[in-house]
Amino acid sequence: MSDGWGRWIQCGPGWYPILARLEEQLRQIDPEYRVHQIKEKFGTLRFYWEGRDYNTGEATVVDAEAESARTCELCGSPGHLRTRNSWLRTLCDDCARSEGYEDLSRGEDG
């Protein structure tokens, strides 16, 4: 990822490969694009940016955000939405277990 992105990234390392691919795709669309914020929100990736060809770039961003909903935020393995104390994260089985998260479909009461 580009130098200087570190201050904008507020998500786990499991999503870094998604961000690296997204950066490559956005640079092909607009080499001068700018990142405003990258974070996890409601269990999935959010990527805020600006660029010349926003509509084409935003379609790429939407695809990356959708991929994050199937990818463990911590390790990058296949995952899905989990919950703990009303907090949401996309995690694989192992990371969910170690972090104390449950399947969203089971809810807090099991």
ZADO-1210 file (C-alpha; in nm, 4 decimals, padded with zeros to 6 digits):
<atoms>
<atom x="00.0000" y="00.0000" z="00.0000" code="MET" pos="1"/>
<atom x="00.1084" y="00.3567" z="-00.0538" code="SER" pos="2"/>
<atom x="00.3302" y="00.5354" z="00.1932" code="ASP" pos="3"/>
<atom x="00.1183" y="00.7490" z="00.4195" code="GLY" pos="4"/>
<atom x="-00.1851" y="00.5206" z="00.4141" code="TRP" pos="5"/>
<atom x="-00.1099" y="00.4025" z="00.7668" code="GLY" pos="6"/>
<atom x="-00.2668" y="00.7048" z="00.9301" code="ARG" pos="7"/>
<atom x="-00.5911" y="00.6439" z="00.7384" code="TRP" pos="8"/>
<atom x="-00.6320" y="00.2702" z="00.8018" code="ILE" pos="9"/>
<atom x="-00.8526" y="00.1695" z="01.0950" code="GLN" pos="10"/>
<atom x="-00.9161" y="-00.1980" z="01.0256" code="CYS" pos="11"/>
<atom x="-00.7506" y="-00.5319" z="01.0890" code="GLY" pos="12"/>
<atom x="-00.4676" y="-00.6836" z="00.8833" code="PRO" pos="13"/>
<atom x="-00.6903" y="-00.9510" z="00.7298" code="GLY" pos="14"/>
<atom x="-00.8314" y="-00.6842" z="00.5000" code="TRP" pos="15"/>
<atom x="-00.4918" y="-00.5454" z="00.3922" code="TYR" pos="16"/>
<atom x="-00.4800" y="-00.7674" z="00.0781" code="PRO" pos="17"/>
<atom x="-00.8232" y="-00.6311" z="-00.0209" code="ILE" pos="18"/>
<atom x="-00.6908" y="-00.2778" z="00.0259" code="LEU" pos="19"/>
<atom x="-00.3757" y="-00.3532" z="-00.1754" code="ALA" pos="20"/>
<atom x="-00.5842" y="-00.4788" z="-00.4699" code="ARG" pos="21"/>
<atom x="-00.8179" y="-00.1808" z="-00.4377" code="LEU" pos="22"/>
<atom x="-00.5244" y="00.0603" z="-00.4440" code="GLU" pos="23"/>
<atom x="-00.3888" y="-00.0992" z="-00.7611" code="GLU" pos="24"/>
<atom x="-00.7295" y="-00.0794" z="-00.9307" code="GLN" pos="25"/>
<atom x="-00.7906" y="00.2831" z="-00.8262" code="LEU" pos="26"/>
<atom x="-00.4432" y="00.3880" z="-00.9458" code="ARG" pos="27"/>
<atom x="-00.5300" y="00.2494" z="-01.2909" code="GLN" pos="28"/>
<atom x="-00.8516" y="00.4527" z="-01.2892" code="ILE" pos="29"/>
<atom x="-00.6984" y="00.7712" z="-01.1437" code="ASP" pos="30"/>
<atom x="-00.3318" y="00.7872" z="-01.0400" code="PRO" pos="31"/>
<atom x="-00.4074" y="01.1074" z="-00.8457" code="GLU" pos="32"/>
<atom x="-00.6940" y="00.9743" z="-00.6309" code="TYR" pos="33"/>
<atom x="-00.6898" y="01.0651" z="-00.2603" code="ARG" pos="34"/>
<atom x="-00.7853" y="00.8601" z="00.0451" code="VAL" pos="35"/>
<atom x="-00.9763" y="01.0292" z="00.3273" code="HIS" pos="36"/>
<atom x="-01.0470" y="00.7373" z="00.5599" code="GLN" pos="37"/>
<atom x="-01.0363" y="00.3572" z="00.5693" code="ILE" pos="38"/>
<atom x="-01.2156" y="00.1833" z="00.8547" code="LYS" pos="39"/>
<atom x="-01.4363" y="-00.0969" z="00.9770" code="GLU" pos="40"/>
<atom x="-01.7981" y="00.0019" z="01.0359" code="LYS" pos="41"/>
<atom x="-02.0817" y="-00.2358" z="01.1238" code="PHE" pos="42"/>
<atom x="-01.8491" y="-00.5293" z="01.0549" code="GLY" pos="43"/>
<atom x="-01.7397" y="-00.4403" z="00.7026" code="THR" pos="44"/>
<atom x="-01.4843" y="-00.2213" z="00.5304" code="LEU" pos="45"/>
<atom x="-01.5580" y="00.1437" z="00.4577" code="ARG" pos="46"/>
<atom x="-01.3323" y="00.3302" z="00.2140" code="PHE" pos="47"/>
<atom x="-01.3738" y="00.7072" z="00.1741" code="TYR" pos="48"/>
<atom x="-01.1899" y="00.8684" z="-00.1158" code="TRP" pos="49"/>
<atom x="-01.2072" y="01.1183" z="-00.3999" code="GLU" pos="50"/>
<atom x="-01.0918" y="01.1071" z="-00.7588" code="GLY" pos="51"/>
<atom x="-01.1600" y="01.2181" z="-01.1154" code="ARG" pos="52"/>
<atom x="-01.3600" y="00.9165" z="-01.2361" code="ASP" pos="53"/>
<atom x="-01.5612" y="00.8710" z="-00.9175" code="TYR" pos="54"/>
<atom x="-01.8373" y="00.6496" z="-01.0617" code="ASN" pos="55"/>
<atom x="-01.5970" y="00.3914" z="-01.2053" code="THR" pos="56"/>
<atom x="-01.3782" y="00.4014" z="-00.8953" code="GLY" pos="57"/>
<atom x="-01.6714" y="00.3771" z="-00.6576" code="GLU" pos="58"/>
<atom x="-01.7903" y="00.0565" z="-00.8263" code="ALA" pos="59"/>
<atom x="-01.4465" y="-00.0889" z="-00.7467" code="THR" pos="60"/>
<atom x="-01.4727" y="00.0341" z="-00.3871" code="VAL" pos="61"/>
<atom x="-01.8181" y="-00.1246" z="-00.3485" code="VAL" pos="62"/>
<atom x="-01.6753" y="-00.4574" z="-00.4688" code="ASP" pos="63"/>
<atom x="-01.3911" y="-00.4363" z="-00.2133" code="ALA" pos="64"/>
<atom x="-01.6337" y="-00.3513" z="00.0663" code="GLU" pos="65"/>
<atom x="-01.8488" y="-00.6518" z="-00.0321" code="ALA" pos="66"/>
<atom x="-01.5403" y="-00.8761" z="-00.0303" code="GLU" pos="67"/>
<atom x="-01.4669" y="-00.7628" z="00.3267" code="SER" pos="68"/>
<atom x="-01.8058" y="-00.9041" z="00.4328" code="ALA" pos="69"/>
<atom x="-01.6731" y="-01.2522" z="00.3386" code="ARG" pos="70"/>
<atom x="-01.3180" y="-01.2090" z="00.4732" code="THR" pos="71"/>
<atom x="-01.1938" y="-01.2305" z="00.8320" code="CYS" pos="72"/>
<atom x="-01.0768" y="-00.8854" z="00.9365" code="GLU" pos="73"/>
<atom x="-00.8029" y="-01.0338" z="01.1546" code="LEU" pos="74"/>
<atom x="-00.6441" y="-01.3117" z="00.9462" code="CYS" pos="75"/>
<atom x="-00.7908" y="-01.2918" z="00.5928" code="GLY" pos="76"/>
<atom x="-00.9540" y="-01.6373" z="00.5959" code="SER" pos="77"/>
<atom x="-01.3144" y="-01.6804" z="00.4816" code="PRO" pos="78"/>
<atom x="-01.5455" y="-01.5319" z="00.7428" code="GLY" pos="79"/>
<atom x="-01.8875" y="-01.3895" z="00.8103" code="HIS" pos="80"/>
<atom x="-02.0569" y="-01.1395" z="01.0383" code="LEU" pos="81"/>
<atom x="-02.0298" y="-01.2095" z="01.4125" code="ARG" pos="82"/>
<atom x="-02.1447" y="-01.0275" z="01.7243" code="THR" pos="83"/>
<atom x="-02.0233" y="-00.9621" z="02.0777" code="ARG" pos="84"/>
<atom x="-02.1945" y="-00.7153" z="02.3124" code="ASN" pos="85"/>
<atom x="-02.3736" y="-00.5551" z="02.0148" code="SER" pos="86"/>
<atom x="-02.0431" y="-00.5053" z="01.8275" code="TRP" pos="87"/>
<atom x="-02.0178" y="-00.6529" z="01.4771" code="LEU" pos="88"/>
<atom x="-01.7088" y="-00.7928" z="01.3051" code="ARG" pos="89"/>
<atom x="-01.6472" y="-01.0185" z="01.0084" code="THR" pos="90"/>
<atom x="-01.4400" y="-01.3078" z="01.1443" code="LEU" pos="91"/>
<atom x="-01.3505" y="-01.6682" z="01.0651" code="CYS" pos="92"/>
<atom x="-01.4438" y="-01.9444" z="01.3101" code="ASP" pos="93"/>
<atom x="-01.1022" y="-01.9502" z="01.4815" code="ASP" pos="94"/>
<atom x="-01.0713" y="-01.5739" z="01.5262" code="CYS" pos="95"/>
<atom x="-01.4343" y="-01.5464" z="01.6409" code="ALA" pos="96"/>
<atom x="-01.3725" y="-01.8106" z="01.9037" code="ARG" pos="97"/>
<atom x="-01.0497" y="-01.6488" z="02.0284" code="SER" pos="98"/>
<atom x="-01.2101" y="-01.3013" z="02.0358" code="GLU" pos="99"/>
<atom x="-01.5343" y="-01.4191" z="02.2012" code="GLY" pos="100"/>
<atom x="-01.7683" y="-01.3459" z="01.9076" code="TYR" pos="101"/>
<atom x="-02.0765" y="-01.5523" z="01.8164" code="GLU" pos="102"/>
<atom x="-02.2556" y="-01.6088" z="01.4873" code="ASP" pos="103"/>
<atom x="-02.4887" y="-01.3184" z="01.4242" code="LEU" pos="104"/>
<atom x="-02.7746" y="-01.5593" z="01.3516" code="SER" pos="105"/>
<atom x="-02.7473" y="-01.7009" z="01.7051" code="ARG" pos="106"/>
<atom x="-02.7529" y="-01.3583" z="01.8665" code="GLY" pos="107"/>
<atom x="-02.6316" y="-01.2711" z="02.2128" code="GLU" pos="108"/>
<atom x="-02.8637" y="-01.5186" z="02.3868" code="ASP" pos="109"/>
<atom x="-02.7503" y="-01.8211" z="02.1831" code="GLY" pos="110"/>
</atoms>
